[in-house]
């Protein structure tokens, strides 16, 4: 399967890197939406069960706000903000001709997570959340979803890469 994907991307020519990341992003968004559909179709709202003993509970919730339910009821505003950020990141990749693999992966994760939650807001009017940590010290943490994980991990990787490039690599070059 991986060889087919690589071959397909190579055939695209100068757009092969972009093609691969569009494909990766599409897979991530589809995965997010499939999980949410499974949760919606197999659980009642507010239903919960332990998925991984002592670590993770699946709790089906609707969130019409942002992280930690802030800005609850502001679906249109949150959708517009997400759309602007998604387009800004896409333009950043195109205009800057980003070729660094770490930057591309992290930005693809952020865009994919944003699109996953934007789809929810546009078509459902709320975001489906379901991941509920139950281990200390996270036992009373927010319920979140795969798209949220993509955004947070993508931002973490991006910030780490920027810090590494700006501070660590710069110091190495000066010495």
Secondary structure, DSSP 8 states (H G I E B T S, - for coil): -HHHHHHHHHHTGGGHHHHHHHHHHHHHHHHHHHHHHHHHHHS-TT-EEEEETTTEEEEEEEESSSGGGTTTT-HHHHHHHHHHHHHHHHHHHHHHT---HHHHHHHHHHHHHHHHHHHHHHHTSSEEEEEEE-STTSTT---B-HHHHHHHHHHHHHHHHHHIIIIIIHHHHH-
